[in-house]
Amino acid sequence: MTDTLLSTLDGNPIQDVLNSLDVVSQPEAPHPARREERRVYRRTCRTMVLNTPEKPVVEIVIRNINSTGVGFVSKRAFHPGDQILFFFQVQESTRLIRCEVRYCRRSLRDYYTGGALFLDTLKQPLGQEQIPLAWLGFQLTDDGLTMG
């Protein structure tokens, strides 16, 4: 996967945003609600917004990560409570990671910064990925498939 959003230009706006956020977001003490320190991690990836009928795929840049969630930058605004799905290829498998957006706010130059909490993860064979129906908002009942 090419890092299109992250590497579109040298001295590009997204890199400038990431750099300025790194400088601004180095607090003297950790946030009291944060259970673990974040680690800088840069990766462009596509996420699917699960709780909308259209299920749009949105390109974001992950900027930091810890065992409970991720910080990201996007050209799209998200809303607290939005559920998003990440696909990570790890060796011969794919990890599907479902997250809930906790916050998202306008940042510099038409970008938004946000944070998402990990909810679920599934490891599936590469090329055989299937999103669980429940993650898509469906339930299988005796009467068939219903919206949950």
N, C-alpha and C positions, 0 to 999 in steps of 0.2 A: 504494500500500500504506500503510495507516495504521500509525503507530508505536504499536501497542497496548501492548506491554510497556514501552516507554520513556515513553509519555505517558498512562498510565492515571489518574494523579492529580497535582495540583500538590503538591510536597513529597513525592512518592511514594517508596516504599521503593527502587525500582530507581535512581532519580536519586540518592537518598542514598547508596546503595551505590557507584554510579559516582563520585560526588564524593569519598567517603572513600578509594576505591581510587586516585584520581588523586593525592591528598595523600600517601598511604602509598607509592605506587609511583614516586616521583620520587627515584631513587637518586643518590648523589653521583657515581658512575661507572657507565657502562653495564655490563650483564651481560656477562661475558667470552665467552659462547657466541653472543651476538647480533651479527650481522654489520652490522646497520644500525639506526639509531635509529627507534623507533616514533613514529608521528604519531597524535595524538588524532583519532578518527573515531567518530562516533556514528550508528549505523543499526540499526534493528530489522529483522531479516529471519528468514525461515524457512529452516531447513536440514533436509536429509534425512539420517538416519543410515543409511549404505549397508551396513555390515557386520552387520546384524541381519536376520533373516528378515522381520520386520514392516515394515522401512524406515520408521520413524516420522518424522513431520515435527515439528520442535521449533522454537519461537520463541526466538531469542537476541538479545542486543544486542551488536554489535561495538563495542568500546571503543577499540581502537587497531589500527593497520595499518602494515606496511612491505612491502617487495618480496618478503619470504619467508614472511609469515604474518600472522595476526590474533590479537588478544586479545579475549576475549568474556566476557559474563556471561549465565548461564542459570538457570532454575528447575530444570533437569534436570542430574544428574551425568553426566559423560562419563568414559570410561576411556581411558588412554593407548593409542593404536593404533586407536581408533574412527575410521572414515572418514566424513566429513561432506561434504555437497554444498551449496554456495551458488548461488543464482540471482540475478544482477544484471542489471537492464535498463540498457543503455547505448545511447542514441539508438534506432535501429530494430533493435537486436539484443539478444540475451540472452547473457551470459557464464555458463557453468557452470564453477564452480571446485571442484575436489575437494581436500580437505584431510585431513590426519591430525592428530588430537588428540595433543598432546605431553604436556599435563598438565591436570588439572582438580582443584580443591580447594574445599572448602566455604569460603564467605566469610561475609559478614554476612547475617543475617535470612533464612535459607532460600534463599540464592542461591549459585551456584557460579561461580568464575572459572576460565577456562581459556585455553589457547593452542593454536593449530593451525598447522601448516606447510602451505603451498601445495604440492600435488603436480602437478596438471594443470589446464589451462584449455581450454575450447572456446568459440568464438564461433559462435552459431547465429542464424538469422533469427527475429525476434520472432514468437511463436505457433507455431513449428515446432521447439520444443526436444525433443531426444531424448537421454536419458541412455545413454551407451555401455554395451553389455552387460558389458564387462569391469569397469566401475566398479560394476556391480550384483553382481559375483561370478560371472558366467557366461562360458563359453567356447563358441564355435561350432566344433564338430569335424565330422569326416566322419560321425559317428554322431548328430549333432544337437546340441542345446544341453545342456551339462553345467555343473555347478557347478564353478567354478575354485578 
